[in-house]
Amino acid sequence: MTDAFLEILILAAVAGFVFMRLKGVLGTRVGRENPEEWGFGAPSGKPGPAADRAEAAPGLPPELGVDPASPAGRALILGLEADSEFDPADFMRRAGDAYEYILLAFEHGEKDDLRPLLAPNVYQSFSHVIDDRTQKGVVVEARLVRILATELKDARFDPATREMQMDVRFEAELISAARDAAGAVVQGDPTQPRVISDLWTFSRRLGDADPNWLLVATGD
């Protein structure tokens, strides 16, 4: 086996690992993959007939903690009626994985991994910060210790465009430190975790074959 062929095999294995990690977290649809088999916010194998889902919709999954009579509850019910495969409870179960993946990709400056997961305006903002760090020779070391809480704060559905937006509050413990070109810590602490809180908005047009949700807004 030649060195060149061995290098190709190694690169292919690394690329395959990154692709599967991304696909499992956010459900980016490629080729003829079946979106029912994977994906952040994608169908979770529960019964799919529209009549069954519509009948269950008024109660909403109790783990969401959403009052069906509230604006968010009414938006979720409209989404369930518009798309029998929309599963807000499954969305919330997978939201923490998406948060960790995007957060660490940003901290580590992995722009290529971020691009398909973010709306253009969010990508531009993240990219600007990453480029600024690169120009200054700053490298970030980061590790998510644990997610303390994941809470659905609000939901909005536009029947005209079929766009569903979900506002999710994340609280987590993060160890993060920025080092300059000489290796000195210029921000953060490489040993002590700190509690962070983020409010992220994810969006998807219900009924689309692509189960991918995009991060369209961030806040504190």
CORNORKA-V197476 format. One line per field, one symbol per residue. psi: psi as a letter, one per 40 degrees, with the letter a starting at -180 (. if undefined). burial: b if it has 9 or more other C-alpha atoms within 8 Angstrom, else e. A space follows every 10 residues. Layout:
# CORNORKA-V197476
psi: ???
burial: ???
This chain:
# CORNORKA-V197476
psi: hidddddddd dddddddddd dddddefhhh bfiheeeihh eiieeihehd dddddedddi hdedfhhdei dddddddddd ddheehgddd dddedddddd dddddddefg dddddeeiid dddddddddd dddddefhhh hihhdihdih hhdiiihhdd efhhhhhhhh hihhhhhhia deeiheiahe dhiihihihi hiiihieidh ehhiheiii.
burial: eeeeebeeee eeeeeeeeee ebbbbbbbbe eeeebbebbb bbbbeeebeb ebbbeebeeb eeebebebee bbbbbbbbbb bbbbbbbbbb bbebbbebbb bbebbbbbeb bebbeebbbe ebbeebbeeb eebbeeebbb bbebbebeeb bbeebbbeee ebbbbbbbbb bbbbbbbbbb eeeebeebbb eebeeebbbb bbbbbbeeee bbbbbbebee
